Amino acid sequence: MTTTDASPAATTARPSLRVARERFLSGRPLPQGVPEEVVAAWRRARFFGVPHDLEESVVSPPLSGESTLLGAARPVLDRIVPALGVGGSLLVLTDERLRVLWTAGSVPGLGVCTGLSEQEVGHNSAALALRTRSRAEVHGPEHFLDRWQDVSAVSVPVLGPENGHVLGTLTVASRLCTAGPPHPQAAFAEATVAAVETELRARAGRGERALLDAYMRAARGPDRAVAALDGRNRLVSDAAQRLLTPEVLGVLERTAADARHRDVTGVVRLPEGAGCTARVTPVRLDGRTIGIVTALEPLDDPAPAAPAPRPPVTLTGSSVPWRHAVGRAAELMRSREPLLLTGERGTGKAALARELFGPDPVQVADAARDAGLDQALSAWRPDGLLLLRHAERLAQPGVAALNSLLDQHPDTRLLVTHTPGAPAGPCLQRLLDRLSARSVTLPPLRERTEDIRELLPALTPRPAPGQPPLTWTLDALRALEAYPWPGNVTELAHVVRALAEHRRVTGPVRRAELPDAVREGPAARTLSPMEHAERAAILEALRRHGGNKARTAVALGIGRATLYRKLREYRR
């Protein structure tokens, strides 16, 4: 399944692997000799709730004009598309979250997906290449999806020129290769990625020169306090160095990251007691923002400021995925059309919905309590605001009533929250398809761990008079950031409140005070989101079985040797 090792499908006869997959899907015992990696991939797909009969996506993949990877890759891809041939191969470019940015070519029976993460489509070569940081292949029945049983695919990760981080993947898919690995177009995929990485290096050099030029123009004149940042490089004048505190610098770094997705021109709000103001100007190259230049001005005699009110927890976080999702939701909410918020449980869908509605009165319908919407729709006024929670719990009469309402009132001020999981029935799927054009997916907390330190004070109850606020040791913060948080912000809030209310000691919260699963500590290596989820499931099973590894392995449906191997891998 990688460049150096033969795919398990090559060492196991494909008819046998097909039979093994059919047995796995029907819950029957597997035959001997099925590669463990393949079975583990199928189990992950089941763990993520991926339906094996998932139909092809009917939504065209979005093209992100702000994507650095797409901008560098497009000239290369446009040149090599003719080499794909006619009707023989499909070329797919994804970003680092495996969202499809660009496609070309075609394979009979193989449609376009909007994303290739294992959480969406199960095992595939792009997800494997992202995890292993090397070329990866997946053939035929190694896939979990029915519609990919006659597909072979090879994927190569695209690495960033500055830090070597994976920026995305390039995949070539074709009809099933009967000869097994290597994929006939593996060399083609690697050569294409090498050309894209060369273009990325060339563009990175131009970006650094553009940032330097902007800094030099802004720094002209005696004692000007100027800084230029783009998330990788930082240019700071001597005068600015005297004004910058770590807190101010952190705000400017986040502003530089935000500038790639929204306009940040003007005065930036700095922390209380910063002692200066900061006016930001974007730095642009080829029509897109690559960084910022900020001019700092000291405050002569700053008056003591009143304590700033806490921002709503719903809006707390400065990571790019979170700010992008919140900004997109706010933009869509400006028009009088329904909006769909999706995401894992605990990501804050209902709370964000209430923030989007503002102070206006809102009627809340919860399908978990009223699956038919009898009470909610009978009391609803056509000009009112309606929040429908837990759309995945809707019964068929409720879905039919909601579809009918939208047919009669297409401009209904409706906001729907949906937690993906079990396959949706045809009626519910029709509703979701109808709302998909105006939908926003909230990222799970494990994909925005940099927000945890901002969330902690927002989630902590205000201390009683005379009591110090809750603080955290660095070791405890690292443990919180390493934990995958399957319950997302809701789970983090529960942990924080329990510690604030029930701890008996004083001083910062130590790692030893955290719940068992959290204090196990970060793995010695960086884990992918899928590995985080798998590791969390293993630790939770160990906790439930009192640390007994034999019973844990049985409960997880894996061999004891496999459990020991996985535990060793996560400690490397």
N, C-alpha and C positions, 0 to 999 in steps of 0.2 A: 504494500500500500504506500510505499515511499520510493524514492529514486533508487535506493540500494537494495531493498528487500522485495522479493516477489510478493504480489498481492496474495492473501489467503485464497482468493478465488482461483489462483493459478495452481496451487498445490492441492486444492480440494476440487474434485470434479464438479462442474457447475450444476448438473442435475441433482447431485447430492446436496449442494448448498441451497438450491431451490426447495428441495424437500425439507431441509432443516428449517428454512424460513417459514414454510407453511406450517410445520409443526410448532414452531415458536409462536406464531400468530394464533394458533388454535389451542395453545396451552398444553400440548402433548410433549413427552420427553424428547430431547434432541438425540440424533444419532451420534455415534462416536466420531471423533476426528474433526468436529466443527471448530474452526479457529476461534480462540477465546476473544480476540479483538473484535471479530464480527459479532459474536453474541453480545459482548459488552456494548457495542454500538446500537444493536437492536434494543437492548434494555434501556439505554439512555433515551432513545426515541419514545419508548413506552413511558418512561419516567416523566418526560416533558409533555406527555399527552398528545403526541403527533399521531393522527389517524393514518393507518397504512394505505387507505384508499383515498387519500387527500386528492382532490381534483386540481386541475391546472388553474393557476391564477388568471383571473380575467382583468386584472388591473395592470396597466402598462407601468414598467419601472420608471421611477422619477429620475430625471437627469438633473444633477445638482450643479448649477453654474458656479457655485462657490467652492467646489471640490478641487483642492490642489492636485490630487491624484488624477482626476478626470482631465483637468486642464493640460497636464503633462502627457497623459496617455493618449488623448484623442488624436494628435498628429501621427503618432506611431500606429495606432489602430487603424486609422483611415488608410494608411499606406499598405497594411498587410491584409486587410479584409479580402481583396481579390484572391489571395492565396488559399482561402478557405475552401474554394470550390463551390459548386452549386448543390444545395440540399444535402451536404455531407457532414457538416460540422456546425456547432454553435459555439460562439466565442462570448464569454461573459466576464465583465469586470465588476468587482465588488469593492466596497470600502472596508475599513478595519472591523466594522460590525457586520460584515457580510451582507450589507444592503446592496442590491444590484444598481450600478451606476450606468452601465452601457452594455448593449448586446448587439451581435451581428451574426448573420448566417442562420441556418435552420437545420433541424434534424426531424425527419418525419415522426410524428407522434410525441415530440418533445417540445413543450411550450415554455414560455418565459416565466420565471418566478420573480417576485419582488424582493426576496431575500433568501439566503442559503444557510442561515444559522441552523444548528441542530435543533434548536427549540421550535423552529418553524417547519422544517422538512426532514428532520432526521439525518442520518449519516450521509455524508457526501464528501467529495474530494476537496472542495473549498474549505469546509470546516476543518478537515484533517490537516490541510496545508497551513492554515492559520495557527492551529495548535502546535504543530511540529516545527514550524518555520522552515519547511523544506518541501520539495516537490512531492505530491501525493497523488495516488490513483485509487479510484473505486470503480469496481466493475460489476454490472448486472445485479445478481441477488445479494451482493454485499449491501446495496441500498435497502432502506426500510420501506420506501414508497413503492406501491404497485406499479406506478407508471414509469418508474426508472429501472425496471427489471431487465430491459434490453438496451441499457445505456452504459457506455464506458466513458469515464471522464478523468482528465488529468488537470491538476491545479498547481500553480506556482505562486508563492507569496511575493509581494512587492515590498521591498524594504526601503525605508527612508534614508536619504543620503547623510543626514546629520547624526542621527542616533541609532540607526539600524532597527528602529521599531517597524513592525509590520503596518503598512499603510492600507493594504488591501490584498486581493488575490485576482489572478487571471486564470480562467478555466476554459479548456477546450473539451466539449462533449461531442460524442459521436455514437453511432449504433454500436452495439456490443462487439468488442474485439474478441474474436474466437481464439486468437493466439495468446491472449493474456498479456500481462505487462512485459516490456514497457509499452505504453500507449503509442500508437504510430505517430502521433503529433506531439509527443513529449518534448522533443528537441525544439520544435516550432514554438511551443509555449514558453520554454526557457529563454529562447532567443528574443521573443517578444518582450518578456519581462526585463531582460537585460537592456533592451533599447529604451523601455519606459524609465528604468532607473537612471540611465544616462541622461535622459531629458530632465528628470527630476534634479539631478546634480547641477545641470546647466542653469536651470531656473532658480535653484537655491542661491547660486552665486550672484545672479542678477538681483534677487531680493535683498541680499546683504548689502550690495552696492546702493540700492535704492534707499535702504534704511540709513546707511551712512550719509548719503547725500542730504536726506531730510534732516538728519541730526546736525550736520555742519551748517546748513542754512539757518536752523533755529538757534544755534549756539553762537552766532556772530554777535559780537558786542561784549563789553567787559562784564564779567561776573554774572552771566546769565545762567540761571538754574534750569537746565534742560536735561531730559532723559528720553531715550528712544528704545522701544522694546518691541519684539515680535514673537515672544514666547520661547525663542531659542537664544537670541542675542540681546545684549543689554549694553547701551552706551549711556554713560552718566557723566555730566560735567562736574567739576570740583564743587561749584556752588550748590548743585543739586545733591551731591553726596552729603553735604552738611545738613540738608533738610530731610532727606529720606530716612524714615524709620522702617523696620521690618514690616510693620502693619501697612504703612503707606505703599511700600514696594509691592506687597502682596495684592493690594487693591489695583495697582497699575498693571501688574502681570495678568490679573483676571480681566481687566478692561481690554488689554491687548488681545486676549483670546476671544472675548466677546466681539471685538471689532470686525472679526472675519464674518460675523453673521448678522450684525445690526449696526446702525449708525450710533457712534459714541462721541460725536463731536460736541465740544462744550466743556463745562466745568464738571469734574467728577466728584462725587460725594466721598470724602475721606473719613476715616475713623475720628471719633471724638478725641480732641487733644492733639491732633496731627501737627498743629502749629503752622500750617501752610495751606494754600489752595493749589489745585492742579487743573489746568486747562488743556484738553486733549485735542489733537488734530490727527486724523487718520493718514497713514502713508499708503499710497496706492501704486499698483504696478499692473499694467495690462487690464485696467478696469476693475481690479479687485483689491480689497484692503489686505495688506500683508503685515501691518503693525501700526504703532502709534508713536507720535512725538508729543511729549507733555512739557509744558512750561510751568514751573513751580514759583509761587510767590509767598514769601513769609507773611504771617499775620503779625502786625505791630504789637497789639495788646489784646489778644483774644479774650473775650468775656467768657466766664465759666458757663458752659452750656448745660441745659437741663438734660437729665437722662433721656436718651432717645427711646421712644416706644419700641417694643419688640416687633419686628416684622412678623406677619402671619407665617406659621410653620409651612403652610402650603407653598409660599413663595420663596422660602429659604433655600439657598444653594446658588453657587456661581459657576458650576461645571457647565461645559458646552452642551452636553446632551440635555440637561435639565432646563437651562435657559432657552434653548432652542424649542423644546416642547412647550414650555409655558408661553413663550412669545408667539408661537404658532397658534396655540389655543386662543390667546387673547385676540389675535388678528381675526380668526374665523368667527369669534363671538360677536364681532362688530356688526355682522349682517343678521337679518331676521330669518335664519335658516337653522335646521337641526344640526347638532354637533355631537360626535361620538368620541368619548374618551375611553381608550383601552389601556390595558397594562395588567401586570401581576397584582395579586391581592396585596393591599397595604402600601401601594405606591402613591396614594393620595388622590385618587380620581374624584371621589365625592367631595373632598375638602377643596380641591382646586375648582370644581364645578361651582361651589357656593361663592368662592372668591370671584369667579367670572361673572356671576349674576349680580354681584355688588349688593347694595342695600335694598334692592327691590324685593318685595315679598315673593317667595317661591313655594310652589306646591311640590312636595316630595312624594314620589311613588316608589316603593321598595318591592320589587318582584319577589324578593325572598320571603315577604310576608303576604303579599297580595299578587299571586302569580297570574291571576286573570285580569288584574287592573280594574276590577269591578268598582271598588271604592274610589280609586284615584280618578278615573276618567269620568265617573258620574259627577264628581265635584269640580272638574276642571272647567275653566272659562277660556274661550278661544283666544282672548287677548292676554291671558296670564302666562307666567313662566312655569315650566314643568321640568323637574329633575327626575329622571327614571334611573334608579340604582339597580345593579345586579340584573342586567338584561339577560344574562345567561340562565337565570332562573325562571324566565317567563314561560308560562304554559301556552299551549297553542291558541286558546281563545284570547289571551292577552296580546299575543303577537298579531293575531288577525285584527283585533280592535285597534292596535297601534298603527298597523299598515293602513287600515281604513281611515283613521284620523289624519294621517299624512296625505292620503289621497285627496281628502276633502279640504285640508288646511296645510298646503305645502310650506307655508311660511311660519309654521308653529315655532314658538320660542321653546324648543325642546333640547335638553342636554341629556344624553344617554351614557351611562358607564357600563362597561362590559369587561369581564375578566375571562380571557381565553382559557380553554381547557378541554372539556368534553366536546366532541363534534356537535355542531349546531344542526338542528333539524331544518328541513327545507324552508319552512315559514320564517324561522328566526334568521336563517342564512339570507333570505330575501331582504329582510329588514337591514341586516348588517351590510349587505351589498349596496343597498340604497343609501346608507349613511357613510360608506367607505370613502367617498370623494371628499368628505369633510370630517376626517377623523384624525386624531392625534394619539400617538402611543407614548405613555409616560415611561421613562427608562427605569429599570429596577435599581435599587440602591447599590447593588454590587457593581453597576456600570457607572456610578458617579460617587465613588468612595471619597473623593476629595471634598464632597459636601458634608461629610459626617461631622467635621470639627465645627462647621457653621450650624449644623442642626442641633448639636448637643445643648448649647445655651438656650436655643429656642424651645427645645423639648423639656428642659428642666423646670420643674415648678419653682416659683419664686420662694426664696427661703423665708422662714419666719423672722420677725424683727430681732435683730441681734445675732442672727445665725449667718455664717459665711456662705457664699454661693458654692455650689458643687463644682469641683475642679477635678482634673484627671492627670495621672502620671503619663509620661510619654509612652511607657510600656503598655499601659491600658489603652491609650489612643491607637497604638499600632495594632493591638488585638482587635479593637472595634473595626478598624479599617480593613483587616484581613478576613474577617468573618463574612460569609456570603449573604447573610440576612435574607433567608427565604421568605420571611414575613415583611421585608422591606421596612419603610419608615414606621409602620405600625409596631413592628417587633422592636425596633430601636427605641421607640417611645416607651414601650412597656418596660424594657430593661432600665432605662434612665429613671423613670418614675419609681420603680421598685427600689432602686438604689437610693434615690433621694429620700424616700419615705421610711425605709426599713434598716438602713445601715446603722451600726452602733458606734462606729469609730469616727474620728475626725481626720481632717486633712484630705489630700487628693485621693480619688478613687484609685486603688491599686489593681493590677491585673488579677490578683488572687481573689478579688471580690466579684469578678464578673461571672456570669453563668458558665457552666462546664463547657458547653460547645464553643463559647466565645473565647474563653481563656486558654483553649488548647494551643493557641498561638498561630501565627502565620507560618505557612510552609516556607522552607528555605529557598524555594524558587517561586517565580511568578506563575500563578495558575490562571488558566483560562476561565471564563464564566461557567462553562460546562464542568470543568474540574472542580471549581468552587462548589457547584451544586452537588456533584458526586461526593466530594469530601464531606460536605455538611450532612448528606444522607447517611454516610458511614458513621460519622461521629454521633449523630442522633441515635442510630441503631445500637451503637456501643453503649451509649448512656442508658437506653431502655433495657439492655440486657446485662447491666452491671459490669461492663467491661469484658464479658465472656465472649471471646472471638469466635468460638465454635458456633454458639447460638446466633451470634450476629451474622455470620456467613450464611447460615441456614435461612434466617429471616430475609436477607438480601437476595437470596437465590444465586449465590456465587460460591465457589469453592473456598475452603479455608486458605489454601495457598494463594489464591487470587487476592483475598482480603489482606494477607500479610504483604504481598507484593505492592498493592496499592498504598498501604500505610507507609511502606519504605519509600515509595516514589514521592509521596507528599512531604517526606522529611529531608529529601535531597537538597 
